[in-house]
């Protein structure tokens, strides 16, 4: 892929066009090494989905969190920002 690419900064006018299909593609790519799904069955049944990216992709992660927070249902979104 882009192994010889050194500039990872998006142009100032770049807009992230978020859609369910975009997220599906992102998740499929991320799960090859940077994400996970898990199920916990202690006293309650708990599903977890986690993704991580480098700091250069923080804008993408913020956009994903914003869009996931608009979904109906009862859930909690958390983040661990290493700044």
N, C-alpha and C positions, 0 to 999 in steps of 0.2 A: 504494500500500500504506500503510504506517504513517508517512507523511512528517510528519504533524503530532504524532506521538507523541513525548513528551519523556522519559518515565520508562521506561527499558529494564530495570529491575531486577525480577527474578522474586520472587514472594512467598517467605518463608522456608521454607514447607512444600512448595514446588514440587519435584516428583520428575520426573526425566527418564526417560521410559519408552522405553528403547532396544529396537529390534527391527530385523531386516533390512529390513523395509519402511519403517520410519522413516528408516533410514540411506539407503536408496535415494531417498526423497523429498528428504532433506537434500542429498545429493550432486547430484541433478538441479537443485535450486534454486541451490546453491553454484556449480556449473559455469557458470552464466550470467555469472560475473564474478570469483569468488573461488577457483576451483579448477582443477586440470589433471590430465590423464593424459599420460604420455610413455613412449616406448620408446627405449632406447639399445642399440645393437648394436656395441659396440667389441670387446674381447676376450671379453666375456661378454654375455649377453642380459639386459637389465635393464628391468623395468617399474616405473614410479613413479606414485604417486597423491598429489596434494597439495591441501590445503584451507587456507584462512586465514579468520580472522574477527577482529572487533575484540575488544579486551580484555574488553568486557562479556559476550562469549560464551565466555569461558575455561572455565567449568564444562561447557558443551556439548562443547568440544574435548577436555577431560580424559575425559569419559564415552565419547566416540568412541574415544579411544586405549585406554582400559581394555578396551572391548569388542572392538576389533580385535586386541588382544594375546591374546585367548582363542582365536582362530581357529587351526586346525591348519595346519601348513606351516612352511616355512623362509623367514623374511623379517626385515626390520629395521624397527622403528618409530622415527622420529626426530621431534624437535620443536625449533623455534626460538622460545623464549619471550623476548619483547622487554621483560621487566620490568627 
